[in-house]
């Protein structure tokens, strides 16, 4: 019985247009072409093509052009790979890729920064920073994280001014504990902090990140000088004298003619810091070359105490002004004592320090 005539394009797997079975395409030929185009493993496409050709001939399969094309692409890819390895071009591309991955891994939110990390801030001009990059402290950077804290005591968003006031006070304390050798802080590097926004507050953000950051020009090197980097004598010395410097920076903006009580109260704070330093330095044993300079500093502090007491107990603004200039002039800076202990013995250029 004769076969029934099929249509020009019979059902899948049925007779072809001329009544002959359709030849299956060799799978390895297809794989060779794909491997050659993708170029992920250049030799693979070449090997698959070489294996596919005899199979195609033996089994009378389709796909010979695919296998040949895959082999050609693979051969070209292999040649480019060899040239890249010889000339270093491939190495440059790979290094660039690694640098890009590294750059991406170091880019993060300011609130993911950790104490001791140095960073560059790409969004300084924005109201809220969203992108900072962690860098090696030896390289130029915008700032260094000194610590942080959580804002507490508010059931709802208290406003930026309220958080700013808290951050300024607490970050000052954090910075002084992190960078005790204040004279080692570069010029133009000041107190800096990242605050939560009203939007992030709604999401549970209460973190303030404290830092020391450059106002204009970037700086290099870490400013860290705390108990982890200083010796016991250095730590005791700075713990004793730093409150004087901190108190001096809190001088009221209004002069005593306008706010005598506030200025006298401030002078009292400086006096307390001077007396505290005098007593604390006297309780410590100062070895070797530091013995005489520290003793001389204590003597100068005792003299300064008398003058600052006169300032703190001035009867009126005239008496205050009369004692003011002398009080600043007689206040010692302790440079020799600092140098004898291996601390920075010269204040940053432009710094307002005791005489």
C-alpha positions in Angstrom: 0.0 0.0 0.0 1.5 3.3 -1.0 2.2 5.9 1.6 -0.2 8.8 1.8 1.3 12.0 0.5 2.2 14.3 3.3 2.0 18.1 3.3 5.0 20.1 2.2 5.9 20.6 5.9 4.7 17.5 7.7 4.3 17.2 11.5 7.4 17.3 13.7 9.5 14.2 13.4 7.5 13.1 10.3 8.5 13.1 6.7 10.3 16.1 5.3 9.2 18.2 2.3 10.4 15.5 -0.1 9.2 12.5 1.9 12.7 11.9 3.6 13.1 12.0 7.4 14.6 15.3 8.8 18.2 14.9 9.9 18.7 15.7 13.6 21.2 18.5 14.5 24.3 17.4 16.4 24.2 18.7 20.0 27.9 19.1 20.3 27.9 21.3 17.2 25.4 23.6 18.9 27.4 23.6 22.1 30.6 24.4 20.1 28.9 27.5 18.5 27.6 28.7 21.8 30.9 28.3 23.6 32.7 30.1 20.7 30.4 33.1 20.8 30.2 33.4 24.6 34.0 33.1 24.9 33.8 32.1 28.6 36.1 29.1 27.9 37.7 29.6 24.4 39.3 26.1 24.1 36.0 24.3 25.0 34.3 25.4 21.8 37.3 24.2 19.7 37.3 20.8 21.4 33.5 20.4 21.1 33.7 21.2 17.4 36.4 18.7 16.7 34.4 16.0 18.4 31.2 17.0 16.7 32.6 16.8 13.1 33.2 13.0 12.9 29.9 12.3 14.7 28.1 14.4 12.1 29.8 12.5 9.3 29.3 9.0 10.8 25.6 9.5 11.9 24.7 11.7 8.9 23.6 14.5 11.2 23.1 18.2 10.6 25.2 20.9 12.2 28.5 20.9 10.4 28.4 24.6 9.7 27.6 25.3 13.3 30.6 23.2 14.5 32.9 24.9 12.1 31.7 28.4 13.1 32.1 27.5 16.7 35.6 26.3 16.1 36.5 29.5 14.3 35.2 31.7 17.1 36.9 29.6 19.7 40.2 29.8 17.8 40.0 33.6 17.6 39.2 33.8 21.3 42.2 31.6 22.1 44.4 33.8 20.0 43.1 37.0 21.7 43.7 35.4 25.1 47.3 34.5 24.3 47.9 38.0 23.0 46.4 39.5 26.1 48.5 37.4 28.4 51.7 38.2 26.5 51.1 41.9 26.3 49.6 42.3 29.7 46.3 43.6 28.4 44.3 40.9 30.0 46.1 41.6 33.3 45.1 45.3 33.0 41.5 44.5 32.4 41.4 42.0 35.3 43.1 44.5 37.6 40.6 47.2 36.5 37.7 44.8 37.3 39.2 44.0 40.7 39.6 47.7 41.4 36.0 48.3 40.5 34.8 45.5 42.8 37.0 46.8 45.6 35.7 50.4 45.1 32.1 49.1 45.2 32.8 47.1 48.4 34.2 50.2 50.1 31.4 52.5 49.2 28.7 52.6 51.9 26.4 54.6 54.0 28.0 56.9 56.6 26.1 55.0 59.3 27.9 51.8 58.4 31.3 53.4 59.3 33.3 52.1 62.2 35.6 53.7 64.7 39.1 54.1 63.3 38.0 54.1 59.6 39.1 56.9 57.4 36.7 57.9 54.6 36.1 60.2 51.7 32.6 61.8 51.5 31.2 62.2 48.0 28.1 64.0 49.1 29.5 66.8 51.1 27.4 69.4 49.3 24.2 67.4 50.0 22.0 68.1 53.0 22.4 64.5 54.1 25.4 62.3 53.2 24.5 59.0 51.5 27.7 57.8 50.0 31.1 57.6 51.7 34.1 55.5 50.7 36.4 53.8 53.2 40.1 54.5 52.4 43.5 53.7 53.9 44.3 56.3 56.5 47.7 56.7 54.9 46.1 58.1 51.8 44.4 61.5 51.5 40.9 61.5 53.0 38.2 63.8 54.3 37.8 62.4 57.8 38.3 59.8 60.4 35.6 58.2 62.5 36.2 58.7 66.2 33.2 56.9 67.6 29.4 57.3 67.8 26.4 56.9 70.0 22.6 56.4 69.9 20.2 59.3 70.6 17.8 58.4 73.4 15.1 60.0 75.5 12.8 61.0 72.6 9.5 59.3 71.8 9.3 61.1 68.4 11.5 63.1 66.1 12.8 66.0 68.2 14.0 68.1 65.3 17.4 68.6 63.8 18.5 71.4 66.1 17.9 69.3 69.2 20.0 66.4 67.8 22.6 68.8 66.6 23.1 70.2 70.1 23.4 66.8 71.5 25.9 65.7 68.8 28.1 68.7 69.2 28.5 68.2 72.9 28.9 64.4 73.0 31.1 64.2 69.8 33.5 66.7 71.4 33.9 64.3 74.3 34.3 61.3 71.9 36.9 63.2 69.8 39.0 64.2 72.9 39.1 60.6 74.0 40.1 59.3 70.5 42.6 62.0 69.7 44.2 62.9 73.0 47.3 64.4 71.5 45.3 67.4 70.1 48.4 69.1 68.8 48.9 66.2 66.4 45.6 67.0 64.7 46.3 68.8 61.3 45.3 72.4 60.8 41.8 72.8 59.4 40.6 69.5 60.8 37.6 69.9 63.1 34.7 68.3 64.9 32.3 66.6 62.4 29.3 64.3 62.7 26.6 62.6 60.7 23.1 63.0 62.1 19.9 60.9 61.4 17.3 62.7 59.2 13.6 62.9 60.0 13.0 60.2 57.3 15.6 57.8 58.7 14.3 58.4 62.2 11.0 57.0 61.2 12.8 53.8 60.1 14.4 53.5 63.6 17.7 55.3 62.9 19.1 56.9 66.1 22.8 56.8 65.3 25.2 59.8 65.4 28.6 59.2 63.9 31.4 61.4 65.3 34.5 62.2 63.3 37.4 64.6 62.8 37.2 65.9 59.3 38.9 68.4 57.0 37.0 71.6 56.3 38.7 72.2 53.0 41.8 70.3 52.1 42.1 66.5 52.6 44.7 65.2 55.0 46.8 62.0 55.3 47.6 59.8 58.3 45.5 58.8 61.3 44.8 61.2 64.1 44.2 58.4 66.6 46.1 58.9 69.9 44.3 57.1 72.8 45.0 54.3 75.3 45.5 51.9 72.4 48.4 53.9 70.9 49.9 55.8 73.8 52.0 54.8 76.8 50.8 55.1 80.4 52.9 58.3 81.1 51.6 59.9 77.9 48.0 59.0 78.7 48.2 60.4 82.2 49.8 63.6 81.1 47.2 64.3 78.4 44.3 63.3 80.6 45.6 65.9 83.1 46.1 68.9 80.8 43.6 68.4 78.1 40.7 69.8 80.2 42.4 73.2 80.2 42.4 73.4 76.5 38.8 72.2 76.3 37.7 74.8 78.8 39.5 77.6 77.0 37.5 76.8 73.8 34.2 77.3 75.6 34.8 81.0 76.2 31.5 83.0 75.8 31.0 85.0 72.6 29.7 88.0 74.6 32.4 90.1 76.3 32.2 90.8 80.1 30.7 94.2 79.5 27.6 92.4 78.2 27.7 89.1 80.1 30.0 89.4 83.2 28.4 86.4 85.0 28.9 84.1 82.0 32.5 85.1 81.6 33.3 84.8 85.3 31.7 81.3 85.2 33.9 80.3 82.3 37.0 81.6 84.0 36.0 79.5 87.0 35.9 76.4 84.6 39.4 77.2 83.4 40.6 77.7 86.9 39.2 74.3 88.0 40.9 72.6 85.0 44.2 74.3 85.9 44.0 73.2 89.5 43.0 69.7 88.4 46.0 69.4 86.1 48.3 70.6 88.8 47.1 68.0 91.3 46.9 65.2 88.8 50.4 65.7 87.5 51.7 65.8 91.1 50.3 62.3 91.8 52.2 60.6 89.0 55.8 59.4 88.9 57.5 61.0 85.9 60.5 59.0 84.7 63.8 60.1 83.1 63.9 63.2 81.0 60.3 64.1 81.8 60.8 64.7 85.5 62.1 68.3 85.4 59.8 69.6 82.6 56.7 68.3 84.3 57.8 69.7 87.6 58.4 73.1 85.9 55.0 72.9 84.3 53.3 72.3 87.7 55.1 75.4 89.1 53.8 77.5 86.1 50.3 76.1 86.6 50.3 77.2 90.3 51.2 80.7 89.2 48.5 80.7 86.5 45.9 79.5 89.1 46.3 82.7 91.1 45.7 84.9 88.0 42.7 83.0 86.8 41.2 83.1 90.3 41.4 86.9 90.1 39.6 86.7 86.7 36.9 84.4 88.1 36.2 86.6 91.1 36.4 90.0 89.4 34.1 92.5 91.0 33.1 94.1 87.7 33.9 94.2 84.0 36.8 96.7 84.5 38.5 94.4 87.0 37.8 91.4 84.7 39.5 93.2 81.7 42.4 94.2 83.9 43.1 90.5 84.8 42.2 89.0 81.4 45.3 89.6 79.3 47.7 88.6 82.1 45.7 85.4 82.7 46.2 84.3 79.1 49.9 85.3 79.0 50.8 83.4 82.2 49.1 80.2 81.2 51.8 77.6 80.2 51.5 75.4 77.2 53.7 72.6 78.5 55.6 72.2 75.2 58.8 71.0 76.9 56.9 68.5 79.0 55.1 67.2 76.0 58.4 66.8 74.0 60.0 65.0 76.9 57.2 62.4 76.8 57.4 61.9 73.1 54.2 63.8 72.4 53.7 66.5 69.8 55.5 69.6 71.1 54.4 72.2 68.6 50.7 73.2 68.2 49.2 73.2 64.6 49.7 76.4 62.7 47.1 78.9 63.6 45.9 77.1 66.7 44.9 79.2 69.7 46.8 77.6 72.6 48.0 78.9 75.9 51.2 81.0 75.9 
